[in-house]
Amino acid sequence: MFVNQDHEGFKKRWGTSVGFEAHNWLLSEHTGTHTDAVIEYVPGGPSIDETPLEFYYGSAICLDVRHVRHPDWLTPEVLEGALAASGQDIRAGDIVLLFTGHGDRTFGTKEFIDTYTGLSRDGAIWLAERGVVNIGIDQLAIDHSDDLEFSGHMVCGEYGIVNTEVLTNLDLVVGKRFMFMGLPINFSGGTGSPIRAVAWFED
């Protein structure tokens, strides 16, 4: 973060009695809690500004998969069990968040970056074929840390959907249906964007 102007500098420069402070930021599109566009993992795919806005907000559920840890994978069987336990259903157009607990357990350590569970290829397809438009997770990636084929991302590319990573506070929404809002900055040609993720409960 760079200070573009401070209060006193503004007043001195413009001869005013009131000053304004402003900052400049230098950051990656994939900083912190962020969402991806298909162009990140598929050359020529749609960028942030070419992706339907509805992929980044809408009806959502959060599945509890905390019992699955590296080296195990998030398979169709795991997802089916988590969905049944949640008492929810998956509807076409849904956003599905996966609560692994990995961020809560390891954020700030090397393990957070290096070692985590993730979607198997079949697990990602299981979600995509149910009409999910955005897969969210509370760790560095939706892919398993050992998966150098990046199967979760590749399935998103094949189905033309997106994913959201490094979410927090999923313990507050797990097992529930809610409105998810994780709107990206509308970068022209953007591969992703930091977001402020919000859950809204209508009741």
Secondary structure, 3 states (H helix, E strand, C coil): CEEEECHHHHHHHHCCCCCCCEEECCCCCCCCCEEECHHHCCCCCCCHHHCCHHHCEEEEEEEECCCCCCCCCECHHHHHHHHHHHCCCCCCCCEEEEECCHHHHHCCCHHHHHCCCCECHHHHHHHHCCCCCEEEECCCCCECCCCCCCHHHHHHHHHCCEEEECCCCHHHCCCCEEEEECCCCCCCCCCEEECCCEEECCC
